[in-house]
Amino acid sequence: MAKEWKAEELVKMSGAYWAGCALQAGVALDLFTLLGKEPKGMPALARALDCNEEALAVLVTALRAHELLDTQGDRVCVPESALRLLSRESPEYTGFIISHHAQIMQNWLRLPETVRKGRTAKRSESVFTEDEKEREDFLMGMFNVASLQADAVASGLNFSGRARLIDIGGGPGTYAVYFCRHNPALKAVVFDLPGSAPAARKCIARFGLEDRITFHSGNFMIDPLPEYFDVAWISQVIHGENAEDAAALIAAAAACLNPGGLLCVQEFTLYDDRSGPRHAALFGLNMLVGTPGGKAYTSREIQDMMKAAGVVDVRDAGLDLPMDCRVFIGETGR
């Protein structure tokens, strides 16, 4: 049955970005980190942040309304659960992905023009950027997103008996870290552009895995991949490429495996009839406005690319993951 829309639902959907912008502003001002040190009254808070007090009070009100801030008497404070995620001093800081979302907002403002005229001419965000903060926000934002499900993925996939894994386009190496933590005999290589190396090495060192995970610089669309791996992991990479290049990458990944090696592809995945789900569908728009040829792929498209690369017994791993993520696995011929 078709949904019966109400006007107020459309208005709410149209203005949903307001809350996101308020959160992004709080992160950009580093408001949560400052208040995490000690609660402050509005005059002191405005001075510390070098902000107009009246305007800052409006932002504080909006963040209080969303329960991201609170008050203790006449002082502003941060609830513990929000502080854990929004203070830069917390190991669970998720501000990187929030900052990244703010950086790509201009792309979305051009959506009508992009739909009329077609693709953007170049990637607007990624490790290709020369802006160090933007690159850090992108890479560590990928760590934020991957961390939401990496433990479930690593525990849900059986890598027993597998000795070497390559994380292709692995950025900060989040999945390599989690796979190695769940599989004590496993060693891994993170293969990505040189700009990813500092973030990856920092992440690997944070988990004390320098003796088991190494970083190999290269462009997976140009440079040959290292060989003789038992597992190839490609997570949230092919959506940045057109169908031809995505298929070529999957074929290269299959070719770098030992006989009987396991190829795993994770993506925000569309239903085969392209009716949804919502996050994957919206992510397809994100690729439209932000890349020359990237797109969200359907389950059938991903599995067909794997089969065309000579991978057998291709299947959905059946993991229950957030954000419409699916993992597809198969083996190379023996």
C-alpha positions in Angstrom: 0.0 0.0 0.0 1.3 3.4 -1.0 2.2 5.7 1.9 -0.4 8.4 2.7 1.7 11.5 3.2 0.8 14.4 5.5 2.0 17.9 4.9 3.7 18.1 8.3 5.8 15.0 7.5 7.1 16.7 4.3 7.9 19.9 6.2 9.8 17.9 8.8 11.7 16.0 6.2 12.6 19.1 4.3 14.0 20.8 7.5 15.8 17.8 8.9 19.1 19.4 8.1 18.6 22.1 10.7 19.4 19.7 13.6 22.5 18.4 11.7 23.7 21.9 11.1 23.3 22.7 14.8 25.4 19.6 15.8 28.0 20.4 13.1 28.3 24.0 14.5 28.8 22.7 18.0 31.6 20.3 16.8 33.2 23.0 14.6 33.4 25.4 17.6 34.7 22.5 19.8 31.9 23.4 22.2 31.6 20.0 23.7 35.3 19.5 24.4 35.5 22.9 26.2 32.4 22.2 28.3 33.7 18.7 29.1 36.6 20.3 31.1 34.1 22.2 33.2 30.6 23.7 32.9 30.6 27.4 32.1 28.1 30.3 32.3 27.2 31.9 29.0 29.5 35.0 29.4 32.5 32.8 30.1 31.6 30.3 27.4 31.3 33.1 24.8 34.7 34.5 25.8 36.4 31.1 25.7 35.0 30.3 22.2 35.4 33.9 20.9 31.7 34.0 20.0 28.9 36.5 20.1 27.2 35.7 23.4 23.6 36.3 22.1 24.1 34.2 19.0 25.9 31.4 21.0 22.9 31.3 23.4 20.6 30.5 20.5 22.9 27.6 19.5 23.0 26.4 23.0 19.2 26.4 23.3 19.0 24.3 20.1 21.5 21.8 21.4 19.8 21.7 24.8 16.5 21.0 23.0 18.2 17.9 21.4 19.6 16.8 24.7 23.2 17.4 23.6 23.7 20.1 26.3 22.2 20.6 29.7 22.5 23.1 32.5 23.8 23.1 36.1 22.2 26.2 37.6 23.3 29.0 35.4 26.2 27.0 33.8 26.1 25.0 30.6 27.3 21.4 30.7 27.4 18.3 28.5 25.5 15.0 29.4 27.9 12.2 29.9 26.7 10.1 27.0 27.1 13.0 24.6 30.5 14.0 26.1 31.8 10.4 25.4 31.1 10.9 21.7 31.7 14.6 21.2 34.7 15.5 23.2 38.0 15.4 21.3 39.6 14.0 24.4 37.4 10.9 24.3 38.7 7.8 22.5 35.1 7.4 21.1 35.1 10.9 19.5 32.8 10.9 16.5 33.3 14.5 15.5 35.4 13.6 12.5 32.5 12.2 10.5 30.3 15.1 11.7 32.9 17.5 10.4 33.1 15.6 7.1 29.4 15.8 6.7 29.6 19.6 7.1 32.4 19.8 4.5 30.3 18.0 1.8 27.2 20.0 2.4 28.0 22.3 -0.5 27.8 19.3 -2.8 24.3 18.6 -1.7 23.2 22.2 -2.3 24.1 21.7 -6.0 22.0 18.6 -6.3 19.3 20.1 -8.6 22.0 21.4 -10.9 23.9 18.1 -10.8 20.7 16.2 -11.7 20.1 18.6 -14.6 23.6 18.6 -16.0 25.0 15.3 -14.9 28.1 14.4 -12.9 30.6 16.5 -11.0 33.9 16.7 -12.8 36.1 15.5 -10.0 36.0 14.0 -6.5 35.1 16.7 -4.0 36.3 14.9 -0.9 38.6 12.0 0.0 42.3 11.4 0.7 42.9 13.2 -2.5 42.4 16.6 -0.8 45.5 18.6 0.1 43.8 20.1 3.1 45.2 18.2 6.1 42.2 18.8 8.4 39.7 17.8 5.7 41.8 14.7 5.0 41.9 13.8 8.7 38.1 14.4 9.0 37.5 12.1 6.0 39.8 9.3 7.1 39.0 9.3 10.8 35.3 9.8 9.9 35.6 6.5 8.0 37.0 5.1 11.3 34.0 6.5 13.1 31.6 4.8 10.6 33.4 1.5 10.5 33.7 1.3 14.2 29.9 1.2 14.4 29.9 -2.3 13.0 33.5 -3.6 12.6 33.3 -5.8 15.7 30.1 -7.4 14.4 31.6 -8.0 11.0 34.8 -9.4 12.4 33.0 -11.8 14.7 30.5 -12.8 12.0 33.0 -13.8 9.4 34.9 -17.0 9.7 38.6 -16.4 8.8 39.9 -19.5 10.7 42.9 -21.0 8.9 43.5 -17.8 7.0 47.0 -16.3 7.5 47.2 -13.1 5.4 44.6 -10.4 4.7 44.7 -7.4 2.4 42.4 -4.4 3.3 42.1 -2.7 -0.1 41.3 1.0 0.1 41.4 0.5 3.9 42.0 4.1 4.9 42.8 4.2 8.6 42.8 0.4 8.7 39.8 -0.1 11.0 38.8 -3.4 9.6 42.3 -4.8 9.5 42.6 -4.0 13.2 39.3 -5.7 14.1 40.0 -8.7 12.0 43.4 -9.2 13.6 41.9 -8.7 17.0 39.4 -11.5 16.4 41.9 -13.8 14.6 45.2 -14.0 16.6 47.0 -15.9 13.8 46.1 -13.4 11.1 48.4 -10.7 9.6 47.2 -7.9 7.4 48.2 -5.3 4.9 46.3 -2.0 4.5 46.6 -0.9 0.8 45.7 2.8 0.1 47.0 6.1 -1.1 50.0 7.6 0.7 47.8 10.3 2.3 46.1 7.6 4.4 49.3 6.3 5.9 49.5 8.7 9.0 46.0 7.9 10.0 46.4 4.2 9.4 49.7 3.9 11.4 48.2 5.9 14.2 45.1 3.6 14.3 47.3 0.5 14.1 49.6 1.7 16.9 46.6 2.7 19.1 45.6 -1.0 19.2 49.2 -2.3 19.5 49.2 -4.2 16.2 52.3 -2.8 14.6 53.9 -6.3 14.4 50.9 -7.7 12.5 49.5 -4.9 10.3 51.6 -3.0 7.8 50.7 -0.2 5.4 51.4 -0.4 1.7 51.1 2.8 -0.4 49.5 2.6 -3.8 46.5 3.6 -6.0 44.3 0.5 -6.4 43.0 1.8 -9.7 46.5 2.1 -11.2 49.1 0.2 -9.2 49.2 -3.6 -9.0 48.1 -5.1 -5.7 50.4 -7.2 -3.6 49.8 -10.9 -4.0 49.4 -14.2 -2.2 46.7 -13.3 0.3 44.2 -15.6 1.9 41.5 -12.9 2.3 40.8 -9.7 0.3 38.6 -7.2 2.0 37.0 -4.3 0.1 34.8 -2.2 2.3 32.9 0.9 1.1 35.2 1.4 -1.8 33.5 0.4 -5.1 30.7 3.0 -4.5 33.3 5.7 -5.4 33.9 4.1 -8.8 31.9 3.7 -12.0 30.7 0.2 -12.9 33.6 -0.6 -15.2 36.2 0.5 -12.6 34.4 -1.2 -9.7 34.4 -4.5 -11.7 38.1 -4.0 -12.5 39.0 -3.5 -8.8 37.0 -6.6 -7.8 38.8 -8.6 -10.5 42.2 -7.3 -9.3 41.3 -8.2 -5.7 40.4 -11.8 -6.8 43.6 -12.1 -8.7 45.8 -11.2 -5.7 44.4 -14.1 -3.7 45.9 -17.6 -3.2 43.8 -20.5 -4.7 40.8 -20.9 -2.4 41.2 -17.4 -1.1 38.2 -15.5 0.3 37.0 -12.3 -1.3 34.7 -10.1 0.8 33.0 -6.9 -0.4 31.0 -4.7 1.9 28.8 -1.9 0.6 25.7 0.3 1.4 23.6 -1.9 -0.8 20.4 -1.2 -2.8 17.6 -3.6 -3.2 17.7 -5.2 -6.6 14.5 -3.4 -7.7 16.1 0.0 -6.5 13.1 0.8 -4.2 15.5 1.4 -1.3 16.5 1.1 1.5 16.7 4.7 2.5 20.4 5.1 3.6 21.8 3.3 0.5 19.5 5.3 -1.8 20.6 8.6 -0.2 24.2 7.5 -0.3 23.8 7.0 -4.0 22.9 10.7 -4.2 26.0 11.5 -2.1 28.1 9.8 -4.8 26.2 11.6 -7.6 27.1 15.0 -6.2 30.6 14.1 -4.9 32.2 11.8 -7.5 32.6 11.6 -11.3 31.1 8.1 -11.6 30.4 6.6 -8.2 27.1 5.1 -7.3 25.2 2.8 -4.9 25.1 -0.7 -6.2 22.5 -3.4 -5.9 23.0 -6.8 -4.3 22.8 -8.5 -7.7 25.3 -6.0 -9.3 27.9 -6.7 -6.6 27.5 -10.4 -6.8 27.6 -10.4 -10.6 30.9 -8.5 -10.5 32.4 -11.0 -8.1 31.2 -13.9 -10.3 32.7 -12.3 -13.4 36.0 -12.1 -11.6 36.0 -15.9 -11.3 34.8 -16.0 -7.7 32.6 -19.0 -6.8 30.0 -19.7 -4.2 29.2 -16.0 -4.0 26.7 -15.2 -1.3 25.4 -12.6 1.1 27.1 -13.3 4.5 23.8 -12.6 6.2 25.1 -10.1 8.8 22.7 -7.8 10.5 24.5 -4.4 10.1 23.5 -0.7 10.3 23.2 1.8 7.5 22.0 -0.8 4.9 25.4 -2.5 4.8 25.7 -5.9 3.3 28.8 -8.2 3.1 29.2 -10.5 0.1 31.7 -13.3 0.2 33.0 -16.0 -2.2 36.1 -18.0 -2.9 38.6 -18.1 -5.8 39.0 -21.4 -7.6 41.4 -23.9 -6.3 
